[in-house]
Structures are given as C-alpha cells and as structure tokens.
C-alpha cells in the first residue's frame, strides 16, 4: 500500500468501548449522538482509535457499521482514520480498498484444553449469569448475559475468578495468562497484551499512515483503562485522559492530565464531554 503524505491532526481520540461508547448493560450504543460526534471528528481529519477487549464482530456491528452508515459514501475514505484494536492488542483492523481488513496475532491463541475446561465450568456453574464469548480469537471472555444486572455479575465474580485460578494452576499457565475483571466481563488474556500493549499497536498503525497527532485524548471507565494514558506519557506523547467511571476507581493513581466526568458516567459521560469539547 502506498504511504500517504504526512498528516498532523490536532487530536487523536482513543476510546475504550464497553461503558464508554456502548451502554454497559445493554451492550450497544444507546446514544446515536455519539456516532455523530465521532463522525464530526473524522470530518475534521482527526483519527479515532478503539482500544478494547472486544472481538472483530462486536467492533464491526456496534461501532464500524454505524459509522459507515452515518458517513456519506463519498466520505467513506475517512474510515481510514479509524484504528480498531481488539482483544487488548491481539487483533486489529485497517481500512483498505473500501473495507476493514482483519489481522490476528496467531501466537496469542488460547490453548485448546484450557478453553475446553473453562467452557465446562461456565456451563455447569454460572451459565445463567455469564456466557463464553466464542467470537474471541486470542483470549477468553466470560461476559454478563443480557438482561442480568451489573450487581448480579459483581456478586458472582469472586467465584468465577477462583475457578479460573484453579484451571490456570492445573495447566501450569499462571505465568503466561492473567485474569482481568471489569464492570461486565472477566477476561483471561496473555500476559503480553493489555491496554498498554494495544496503545503501542495503535501508535504503530498511525505511524504506518504517517499520522502524527499534536495530542492524544483517551477515554476509559475502569481502572485498567488509565494504562492507555500512562503508556502515552511513557512514550512522551501529549496525553489527556477522560475518566467516565466512578472517581474512587482511580484512587492512588497519578492523575496528571486526567479529567473526570462524574456525576455523569459511562457512555453518557463520554457524550457530554465530546459535545462540550
């Protein structure tokens, strides 16, 4: 692919997806204005990154398709400014020749026996509250069932984590795979990936397109999300972090260049910030 000329946008916007763009319980965008705000930035030639544990199919269905529908056909080339990185860096997408191409780091695929054991545990112990996300390619996600509340999920989280720890121990994978609980999901991911790793992937992708933003603004709603901001600062990138979760979740963290939207939280907080900036 021919490299484009250098591009120096004022801002690159980077979003976690769950609880930031999509509603945490309904698992979809319930504020269509969010898509309009993203389109507004694309039309201003400002790139958008997605840094999420979600799969290809979820990213396409909930974010990319609505963006495509909102943009006039003659402006679909602006989708080349969207950089989706899923499964915490295990998979990513690039817009080429009118379509989003999928890329997978095959070295991170989940061992088959461990996957089988976890599926059995979920089926026997908690199938009514969580489901095993079969769309994932490089990680395992046990996610809140639609119609169940976050409170119910949080009540069963300790049991799920305990069983996952046992399975990791039985397979001698304690040093290779880690358990990451969040608001609506428990992920089992390779130690090499994460929000920080995915930021490096996003930076690599925009470098390939000769895009050098003057600043980065990232959004998160969970403790793990601040790693995006920390990674950008470590790489000497001008970074601002917008937290749409509860303030106390970041207690003890350095809050340099951080901003809270509380009491307006989650996807509503993201929308409020984008409308006012």
C-alpha positions in Angstrom: 0.0 0.0 0.0 1.3 3.4 -1.0 2.2 5.6 2.0 0.1 8.8 2.2 1.6 12.2 2.8 2.3 13.2 6.4 -0.8 14.2 8.4 -0.6 16.3 11.6 -4.1 16.4 13.1 -4.7 18.5 16.2 -6.1 15.5 18.2 -6.3 11.7 18.1 -9.2 10.3 20.1 -8.9 6.9 21.7 -11.8 5.1 23.3 -12.4 2.0 25.3 -15.7 0.6 24.1 -17.7 -1.0 26.9 -19.1 1.6 29.3 -17.5 4.4 27.2 -19.2 4.2 23.8 -21.7 1.4 24.4 -24.0 1.1 27.4 -22.5 -1.4 29.9 -25.8 -3.3 30.5 -27.4 -3.1 27.0 -24.1 -3.6 25.3 -24.9 -1.3 22.4 -24.8 2.4 21.6 -27.9 3.9 23.1 -27.0 7.5 22.3 -26.9 7.9 18.5 -25.3 11.3 19.0 -22.1 9.5 20.0 -21.7 8.3 16.4 -22.4 11.8 15.2 -19.6 13.1 17.5 -17.2 10.6 16.1 -18.1 11.4 12.5 -17.6 15.1 13.3 -14.0 14.4 14.3 -13.4 12.2 11.2 -14.6 15.0 9.0 -12.1 17.3 10.8 -9.5 14.7 9.7 -8.9 13.7 13.3 -8.1 9.9 13.8 -10.0 7.7 16.1 -8.6 4.7 17.9 -10.5 1.9 19.6 -8.7 0.1 22.5 -10.9 -2.7 23.7 -11.1 -6.4 24.7 -14.0 -6.8 22.2 -13.9 -9.1 19.2 -13.9 -8.3 15.5 -17.6 -9.0 15.2 -18.6 -6.8 18.1 -16.5 -3.9 16.9 -17.9 -4.1 13.4 -21.5 -4.5 14.4 -21.6 -1.9 17.2 -19.1 0.8 16.1 -17.9 0.4 12.5 -21.2 -0.3 10.7 -22.9 2.7 12.4 -20.0 4.9 11.4 -20.2 3.7 7.8 -24.0 4.3 7.7 -23.6 7.9 9.1 -20.9 8.9 6.6 -21.9 9.7 3.0 -20.5 7.2 0.5 -18.2 9.9 -0.9 -16.6 10.3 2.5 -16.1 6.6 3.3 -12.4 7.2 2.7 -12.4 8.9 6.2 -12.7 5.4 7.7 -9.0 5.0 7.0 -8.7 7.3 10.1 -10.3 4.7 12.3 -7.9 2.3 14.0 -9.8 -0.5 15.9 -7.6 -2.7 18.1 -9.5 -5.5 19.8 -8.7 -8.3 22.3 -6.3 -5.9 24.0 -3.9 -5.9 21.0 -4.4 -9.5 19.9 -6.4 -8.4 16.9 -6.6 -5.2 14.9 -8.2 -3.8 11.7 -7.2 -1.5 8.9 -9.4 0.2 6.3 -8.0 -0.7 2.9 -9.7 -0.6 -0.6 -13.1 0.2 0.8 -13.3 -2.5 3.5 -11.9 -3.2 7.0 -9.2 -5.9 6.9 -8.8 -8.1 9.9 -5.4 -9.0 11.4 -4.6 -11.6 14.1 -1.5 -12.3 16.2 -1.8 -16.1 16.0 0.9 -16.6 18.6 -1.6 -15.5 21.3 -4.3 -18.1 20.6 -5.7 -19.8 23.7 -4.6 -23.4 24.4 -7.4 -25.8 23.4 -7.5 -27.8 26.6 -7.7 -24.8 28.9 -10.5 -23.4 26.7 -12.4 -26.6 27.0 -12.1 -26.7 30.8 -13.4 -23.1 31.1 -16.4 -23.8 28.8 -17.3 -26.8 31.0 -17.1 -24.7 34.2 -19.3 -21.9 32.8 -21.9 -24.5 31.6 -22.0 -26.2 35.0 -21.7 -23.3 37.4 -22.8 -19.9 36.0 -24.4 -20.2 32.6 -27.4 -18.2 33.7 -25.3 -15.2 34.5 -22.4 -15.1 32.1 -21.6 -16.5 28.7 -18.4 -17.7 27.0 -17.7 -15.3 24.1 -17.0 -17.6 21.1 -16.0 -14.7 18.8 -12.7 -14.1 20.6 -9.6 -15.3 18.8 -6.7 -14.6 21.2 -8.4 -14.5 24.6 -11.3 -15.8 26.7 -14.1 -13.6 27.9 -16.9 -14.5 30.3 -19.4 -11.8 29.9 -22.6 -10.7 31.6 -25.7 -12.1 30.0 -28.2 -9.6 28.5 -31.0 -9.0 31.0 -28.8 -9.5 34.0 -27.6 -6.6 36.1 -24.1 -5.5 36.9 -24.8 -6.1 40.6 -25.6 -9.7 40.0 -22.4 -10.1 37.9 -20.3 -8.5 40.6 -21.7 -10.9 43.2 -20.5 -14.0 41.3 -17.2 -12.5 40.2 -15.1 -13.9 43.1 -16.4 -17.4 42.4 -15.5 -17.2 38.7 -12.0 -15.8 39.4 -11.3 -18.6 42.0 -12.2 -21.3 39.4 -10.2 -19.6 36.7 -7.2 -19.5 39.0 -7.6 -23.2 39.6 -7.7 -24.0 35.9 -4.6 -21.9 35.3 -2.8 -23.7 38.1 -3.8 -27.2 36.8 -2.5 -26.3 33.3 0.7 -24.6 34.6 -0.2 -21.3 32.9 -0.1 -19.0 36.0 2.9 -17.1 34.5 1.5 -16.9 30.9 -2.1 -15.9 31.3 -3.8 -13.4 33.7 -7.3 -12.8 34.9 -8.7 -9.2 34.3 -12.2 -8.5 35.8 -14.1 -5.4 34.7 -17.6 -3.9 35.1 -19.4 -6.5 32.9 -16.7 -9.1 32.0 -13.9 -11.3 33.2 -11.1 -11.7 30.7 -8.4 -14.3 30.6 -5.6 -12.8 28.4 -2.0 -13.5 27.6 0.4 -11.6 29.8 1.9 -9.7 26.8 -1.3 -7.9 25.9 -3.4 -5.3 27.6 -4.5 -1.7 27.3 -0.8 -0.6 27.3 0.2 -3.1 24.6 -2.8 -2.0 22.5 -1.7 1.6 22.7 1.6 0.5 21.2 -0.2 -1.2 18.4 -2.3 1.9 17.7 0.8 4.1 17.6 2.4 1.6 15.1 -0.7 1.8 12.9 -0.8 5.6 12.7 2.9 5.7 12.1 2.4 3.4 9.1 -0.1 6.1 7.8 2.3 8.9 8.6 -0.1 10.4 11.1 1.4 12.5 13.9 -1.3 13.9 16.2 -0.4 17.0 18.2 -2.2 15.5 21.2 -4.0 12.3 22.3 -7.2 12.2 24.3 -8.2 8.8 25.6 -11.4 7.7 27.4 -12.0 4.9 30.0 -14.3 3.8 32.7 -12.3 1.1 34.5 -9.0 1.1 36.5 -7.2 -0.8 33.7 -8.1 2.0 31.2 -5.7 4.5 32.7 -2.9 2.3 31.4 -3.6 3.9 28.0 -2.8 7.4 29.4 0.2 6.1 31.2 1.6 4.4 28.1 1.2 7.6 26.0 3.0 9.6 28.7 5.8 7.0 28.8 6.2 7.4 25.1 6.4 11.2 25.5 3.1 11.8 23.8 1.0 14.8 24.8 -1.8 12.9 26.6 -5.1 13.8 28.3 -7.2 11.2 30.0 -11.0 11.4 30.4 -12.4 9.1 33.0 -16.1 8.3 32.8 -16.2 5.9 35.7 -16.6 6.5 39.4 -13.8 8.7 40.8 -12.8 6.3 43.5 -11.8 3.7 41.0 -8.6 5.7 40.3 -7.7 6.3 44.0 -4.0 6.0 44.4 -3.2 6.6 40.8 -1.3 9.6 39.4 -4.0 11.9 38.0 -1.7 14.1 35.9 -3.7 15.4 32.9 -6.7 13.4 34.0 -10.3 14.7 34.0 -13.5 13.2 35.5 -17.0 13.5 34.1 -18.7 12.4 37.4 -21.5 12.5 38.2 -22.3 11.9 34.5 -20.9 8.5 34.0 -20.1 5.9 31.3 -21.4 6.4 27.7 -23.4 9.4 28.8 -20.3 11.0 30.3 -18.4 10.4 27.0 -21.2 12.1 25.1 -21.3 15.0 27.4 -17.5 15.5 27.1 -17.5 15.3 23.3 -20.4 17.7 23.0 -18.6 20.3 25.1 -15.0 20.0 23.6 
